[in-house]
Amino acid sequence: MNKVPRFDIVLFGASGYTGRYILEELLTTRESSQTIAVAGRSASRLKQQLLNHTDSLTRLIKTY
């Protein structure tokens, strides 16, 4: 049986206008032990959002 990944915070709409600002805030204020998952309608825009914040990311977040 496959194990379902667990995250502390899941941000839906991360590729949108408001999601961009929420993602930035999460990356700067979260505790280092918290895991974040992001989801959006556009995979390419979502990947670009993550690339814009590579300096804030402490580990690679998988996309599903």
N, C-alpha and C positions, 0 to 999 in steps of 0.2 A: 504494500500500500504506500502511495506517495505521501510524503509529509507536506502539509499545507504551510507555506511561509507565513510567519507572524510578524507584524510591524506595530510599533507603538503609535505611529501617526500615518494615516493615508490621506493624501491630498488629491482629491478629484478635481479636474479642471485646471491642472497645473500649467497647461499649454496656453491658457487664455490670458486675457488682460489682467484680471484680478488675481488669478493663480500665480502669475509671475511675481507679484509683490508678496503674496503669502509665502511662496517658496523662499524668497530672499529672506524674509523675516524668520522663517523656521530654521534656515541654515545658520543664521547668525545668533539665534537665541536658544536653540535646543541644547539639552544636555548631551554630552558626548556618547552616553550609553543608549540614547534613544535612536531607534531605527525609523527611517522615513521611506514610504513608498509613494510614488507619484503616478498619476494616471491622467490621460487627456485624450481627446478625439483625434489629434494629429500626432502621429509618432515622430514625424520629422521636426515639428515645432517643439515637442517634448524633449527630444534629444538635443536640440539647439539650446533650450532652457538650461539643461544640465551642463552642457559645454560652457555656457556663460558663467556657471558657478563652480567650475572645477577647482578653483582655489579654496572654496568653502567646503568642498566635499572631503570627508576623511576616508571614505571607502566607496567603491563602486556600487551603485544601486542597480539591481537587475530589473529589467523591464519584462513584463509578462504579457 
